[in-house]
Amino acid sequence: MKRPHHRLMRQLPIPSSADREASEYRRARKLKAIRIAMRRRIKDAVFMTLGVFSAAFGLEGFLIPNGFIDGGATGIALLTVRLAGLPLPVLLLLINAPFIYLAFRNIGKEFALKTAIAIAALALVTATVHFPDVTHDKLLVAVFGGFFLGAGIGMAVRGGSVIDGTEVVALAVSRKLGVTIGDVVMVINVLIFGAAALLVDTETALYAMITYLAASKTVDFVIEGIEEYTGITIISPHSDEIRHMITHVMGRGLTVYMGKRGYGKTGHSFDTEIVYCVITRLEISKLLTEIEKIDPNAFVVMSAVKDTRGGIIKKRPLKH
């Protein structure tokens, strides 16, 4: 004989209000994570698209019409175009293919996929979109060709990919040999410029160096941004006044942590507060002046900061 259905219903657990709140919290966290991921993907796609078109403009509008080359994988492709007359889009794909594989092995699947898409897009744009020749002045070609190419590489990096695989192979070699990435990149570019001097002419190699310098500085500018941040560490017995000055005069956030000061032959030490804040380089002079007003003997340490996230970095309006 079957049991009554209402008995089965009474045996089912009824979720409590705490369980319902926890479930709603998990759903909210999941939706927030999805929104963040989508926003990040859209941002990456925009940066990669802008980077591809900027690099293509630098190549088509400046470097290729004048027979100029650059460093890195793009420089190898341009040198091959100059010597053999092969189509650049095909060379971009062939030369960067090993770098994409190295990216997959050494960095990750997502980065390798984005890099493959960016390089394929660059090859497609250079093959289908034809930009006008901007100038034939050699110095302008070297500087602005490098500028637009470097801007494209920098924006691609900010989008989570690369359109020049030199740094990927440099990363792989540095891990194997224990040298820095910068040293590997320098050796690769010296070989490229040396080959250009031997196979083409010295003037082309010299202009290629100018192009590379312009491109590398532009890459740094695009990645690090227009504001260069500086970390300031301040140790002073007047830390309360310094904290008040940073928050109310400079309009910046700060961090305070405890440490010990020591001096003398006996190594006498005592507790002290250490104040740390991050400001732009344009505000260093003002901050040092304000610190000197409070404590001329304060110990101040400054260090370069590549990038920041969160906190009160952008100057906030002060209430008087």
C-alpha positions as CSV (number, residue, x, y, z in Angstrom):
1,M,0.0,0.0,0.0
2,K,1.4,3.4,-1.0
3,R,2.2,6.0,1.7
4,P,0.3,9.2,1.7
5,H,2.0,11.9,-0.4
6,H,1.7,14.5,2.3
7,R,4.0,12.5,4.6
8,L,6.7,12.6,2.0
9,M,6.3,16.3,1.6
10,R,6.6,16.8,5.3
11,Q,9.9,14.9,5.3
12,L,11.6,17.3,2.8
13,P,13.9,19.8,4.6
14,I,12.7,23.4,4.5
15,P,15.5,25.8,3.7
16,S,16.1,28.3,6.4
17,S,16.5,32.0,5.9
18,A,20.2,31.7,6.4
19,D,20.4,29.1,3.6
20,R,18.4,31.3,1.3
21,E,20.6,34.3,2.0
22,A,23.7,32.2,1.4
23,S,22.3,30.9,-1.9
24,E,21.4,34.5,-3.0
25,Y,24.9,35.6,-2.0
26,R,26.5,32.8,-4.1
27,R,24.3,33.7,-7.1
28,A,25.2,37.4,-6.7
29,R,28.9,36.5,-6.6
30,K,28.6,34.4,-9.7
31,L,26.8,37.1,-11.6
32,K,29.4,39.6,-10.5
33,A,32.2,37.3,-11.7
34,I,30.5,36.9,-15.1
35,R,30.1,40.7,-15.5
36,I,33.7,41.3,-14.6
37,A,34.8,38.6,-17.0
38,M,32.7,40.0,-19.9
39,R,33.8,43.5,-19.2
40,R,37.4,42.3,-19.3
41,R,37.0,40.4,-22.5
42,I,35.4,43.5,-24.2
43,K,38.2,45.7,-23.0
44,D,40.8,43.2,-24.2
45,A,39.1,43.0,-27.6
46,V,39.1,46.8,-28.0
47,F,42.7,47.1,-27.1
48,M,43.7,44.3,-29.4
49,T,41.7,45.8,-32.3
50,L,43.2,49.3,-31.8
51,G,46.7,47.7,-31.5
52,V,46.3,45.8,-34.7
53,F,45.2,48.9,-36.7
54,S,47.9,51.1,-35.2
55,A,50.6,48.6,-36.0
56,A,49.3,48.1,-39.5
57,F,49.3,51.8,-40.1
58,G,52.9,52.1,-38.9
59,L,53.9,49.3,-41.3
60,E,51.8,50.3,-44.3
61,G,52.0,54.0,-44.0
62,F,55.7,54.4,-43.0
63,L,58.0,51.4,-42.9
64,I,57.1,49.2,-45.9
65,P,56.9,51.9,-48.6
66,N,60.3,53.2,-47.6
67,G,62.0,49.8,-47.1
68,F,62.6,50.3,-43.4
69,I,62.8,47.6,-40.8
70,D,62.4,47.2,-37.0
71,G,63.6,44.9,-34.3
72,G,62.0,41.7,-33.2
73,A,59.9,39.3,-35.2
74,T,58.4,42.1,-37.2
75,G,61.9,43.3,-38.1
76,I,62.7,39.8,-39.3
77,A,59.6,39.9,-41.5
78,L,60.4,43.3,-42.8
79,L,64.0,42.3,-43.6
80,T,62.7,39.3,-45.5
81,V,60.3,41.5,-47.5
82,R,63.2,43.8,-48.3
83,L,65.5,40.9,-49.5
84,A,63.1,38.4,-51.0
85,G,60.0,40.4,-51.8
86,L,57.7,37.9,-50.1
87,P,54.3,39.1,-48.9
88,L,54.4,40.5,-45.4
89,P,51.1,39.0,-44.2
90,V,52.3,35.5,-45.0
91,L,55.7,36.2,-43.3
92,L,54.0,37.5,-40.2
93,L,52.1,34.3,-39.8
94,L,55.0,32.0,-40.5
95,I,57.6,33.8,-38.4
96,N,55.3,34.2,-35.4
97,A,54.0,30.6,-35.5
98,P,56.8,29.2,-33.4
99,F,56.4,32.0,-30.9
100,I,52.7,31.2,-30.5
101,Y,53.7,27.6,-29.7
102,L,56.2,28.8,-27.2
103,A,53.5,31.0,-25.6
104,F,51.2,28.0,-25.3
105,R,54.0,25.9,-23.6
106,N,55.4,28.6,-21.3
107,I,52.6,31.1,-20.6
108,G,49.2,29.6,-21.1
109,K,46.4,28.6,-23.5
110,E,44.4,31.8,-23.2
111,F,47.5,34.0,-23.9
112,A,48.5,31.8,-26.8
113,L,45.0,32.0,-28.3
114,K,44.8,35.8,-28.0
115,T,48.3,36.1,-29.5
116,A,47.3,33.9,-32.4
117,I,44.1,36.0,-33.0
118,A,46.0,39.3,-32.8
119,I,48.8,38.1,-35.2
120,A,46.2,36.7,-37.7
121,A,44.3,40.0,-37.5
122,L,47.4,42.0,-38.2
123,A,48.2,39.8,-41.2
124,L,44.6,40.2,-42.4
125,V,44.6,44.0,-42.0
126,T,47.9,44.4,-43.7
127,A,46.7,42.3,-46.6
128,T,43.3,43.9,-47.1
129,V,43.5,47.5,-45.7
130,H,45.8,49.8,-47.6
131,F,46.9,53.0,-45.8
132,P,48.3,56.0,-47.7
133,D,52.0,56.7,-47.7
134,V,52.4,59.5,-45.1
135,T,55.9,60.7,-45.8
136,H,59.2,59.7,-47.4
137,D,61.4,61.7,-45.1
138,K,63.7,59.1,-43.6
139,L,63.9,60.5,-40.1
140,L,60.1,61.0,-39.9
141,V,59.6,57.5,-41.2
142,A,61.9,56.0,-38.6
143,V,60.4,57.9,-35.7
144,F,56.7,57.8,-36.5
145,G,56.8,54.3,-38.0
146,G,58.3,53.1,-34.7
147,F,55.8,55.2,-32.8
148,F,52.7,53.7,-34.4
149,L,54.1,50.2,-34.4
150,G,55.1,50.5,-30.7
151,A,51.7,51.9,-29.8
152,G,50.1,48.8,-31.5
153,I,52.4,46.4,-29.7
154,G,51.7,48.2,-26.4
155,M,47.9,48.2,-26.8
156,A,48.0,44.5,-27.8
157,V,49.9,43.8,-24.6
158,R,47.3,45.7,-22.6
159,G,44.7,43.4,-24.3
160,G,46.5,40.3,-23.0
161,S,48.3,39.3,-26.2
162,V,51.3,40.2,-28.4
163,I,51.7,40.9,-32.1
164,D,55.5,40.5,-32.0
165,G,56.7,37.2,-30.5
166,T,60.2,38.4,-29.5
167,E,59.4,38.7,-25.8
168,V,57.8,35.2,-25.8
169,V,61.0,33.6,-27.1
170,A,63.0,35.8,-24.8
171,L,61.0,34.5,-21.8
172,A,61.6,30.9,-22.8
173,V,65.3,31.4,-23.4
174,S,65.7,33.3,-20.1
175,R,64.2,30.4,-18.2
176,K,66.5,27.9,-19.8
177,L,69.7,30.0,-19.5
178,G,69.1,32.0,-16.4
179,V,69.5,35.4,-18.1
180,T,67.2,38.4,-18.2
181,I,64.5,38.9,-20.8
182,G,66.0,42.3,-21.7
183,D,69.4,40.7,-22.4
184,V,67.8,38.1,-24.8
185,V,65.8,40.8,-26.6
186,M,68.9,42.9,-27.0
187,V,70.9,40.0,-28.5
188,I,68.1,39.2,-30.9
189,N,67.9,42.8,-32.1
190,V,71.7,43.1,-32.4
191,L,71.6,40.1,-34.7
192,I,68.8,41.6,-36.8
193,F,70.5,45.0,-37.1
194,G,73.8,43.3,-37.9
195,A,72.1,41.2,-40.7
196,A,70.5,44.4,-42.1
197,A,73.9,46.1,-42.1
198,L,75.5,43.2,-43.9
199,L,72.7,42.3,-46.3
200,V,71.3,45.7,-47.1
201,D,73.4,48.7,-46.0
202,T,74.6,50.4,-42.9
203,E,72.2,53.3,-43.2
204,T,69.2,51.0,-43.2
205,A,70.5,49.3,-40.0
206,L,71.0,52.7,-38.3
207,Y,67.5,53.9,-39.2
208,A,66.2,50.6,-37.9
209,M,67.8,51.3,-34.5
210,I,65.9,54.6,-34.4
211,T,62.7,52.9,-35.3
212,Y,63.3,50.3,-32.6
213,L,64.0,52.9,-30.0
214,A,60.9,54.9,-30.9
215,A,58.8,51.7,-30.8
216,S,60.2,50.4,-27.4
217,K,59.7,53.8,-25.7
218,T,56.1,54.0,-27.1
219,V,55.5,50.5,-25.8
220,D,56.6,51.5,-22.3
221,F,54.5,54.6,-22.5
222,V,51.3,52.8,-23.6
223,I,51.7,50.0,-21.0
224,E,52.7,52.0,-18.0
225,G,50.6,55.1,-18.8
226,I,51.2,58.8,-18.8
227,E,51.4,59.0,-15.0
228,E,54.6,57.4,-13.6
229,Y,53.9,56.5,-10.0
230,T,56.4,56.7,-7.1
231,G,56.2,54.8,-3.8
232,I,57.2,57.0,-0.8
233,T,58.2,55.4,2.5
234,I,58.4,57.9,5.4
235,I,59.8,57.2,8.9
236,S,59.4,60.0,11.4
237,P,58.4,60.5,15.0
238,H,55.8,63.0,13.7
239,S,54.0,60.3,11.7
240,D,50.5,61.5,12.9
241,E,51.1,64.9,11.4
242,I,52.5,63.4,8.2
243,R,49.5,61.1,7.9
244,H,47.1,64.1,8.3
245,M,49.1,66.1,5.7
246,I,49.0,63.3,3.1
247,T,45.2,62.7,3.5
248,H,44.1,66.3,3.8
249,V,46.7,68.3,1.9
250,M,47.8,65.9,-0.8
251,G,44.4,64.1,-1.0
252,R,46.0,60.7,-1.2
253,G,45.5,57.4,0.6
254,L,48.2,55.8,2.7
255,T,49.2,52.7,4.6
256,V,50.7,52.7,8.1
257,Y,52.6,49.7,9.4
258,M,54.7,49.1,12.5
259,G,58.4,48.7,12.5
260,K,61.5,49.1,14.6
261,R,64.2,51.8,14.4
262,G,67.7,51.1,15.5
263,Y,70.9,53.2,16.0
264,G,74.1,53.3,17.9
265,K,76.8,50.7,18.6
266,T,74.6,48.8,20.9
267,G,71.8,48.5,18.3
268,H,69.2,50.2,20.5
269,S,65.8,49.9,18.8
270,F,62.3,51.2,19.5
271,D,58.9,50.9,17.8
272,T,57.9,53.3,15.2
273,E,55.2,53.9,12.6
274,I,56.1,53.6,8.9
275,V,54.0,55.6,6.5
276,Y,53.7,54.5,2.9
277,C,51.9,56.2,0.0
278,V,51.9,56.2,-3.8
279,I,51.9,59.5,-5.7
280,T,52.7,60.7,-9.3
281,R,56.1,62.0,-10.1
282,L,54.6,65.5,-10.5
283,E,53.7,65.6,-6.8
284,I,57.0,64.5,-5.4
285,S,58.3,68.1,-4.9
286,K,55.2,69.2,-3.1
287,L,55.1,66.2,-0.8
288,L,58.8,66.6,0.1
289,T,58.2,70.3,0.9
290,E,55.2,69.4,3.1
291,I,57.3,66.7,4.9
292,E,60.1,69.1,5.5
293,K,57.7,71.6,7.1
294,I,56.7,68.9,9.6
295,D,60.0,67.1,10.2
296,P,63.2,68.2,8.3
297,N,65.0,65.1,9.6
298,A,62.4,62.6,8.4
299,F,63.8,59.5,6.6
300,V,62.2,59.3,3.2
301,V,62.7,56.5,0.6
302,M,61.4,56.8,-2.9
303,S,61.0,53.9,-5.4
304,A,59.5,53.5,-8.8
305,V,56.1,51.9,-9.1
306,K,55.2,50.3,-12.5
307,D,51.4,50.2,-12.0
308,T,48.8,50.4,-9.3
309,R,45.3,49.0,-8.8
310,G,42.7,50.0,-6.2
311,G,43.1,52.4,-3.3
312,I,43.1,56.2,-3.6
313,I,45.6,56.8,-6.4
314,K,43.7,59.4,-8.5
315,K,43.7,62.6,-6.7
316,R,40.4,63.1,-4.9
317,P,38.7,66.5,-4.4
318,L,39.4,68.0,-1.0
319,K,36.8,69.5,1.2
320,H,37.7,72.8,2.8
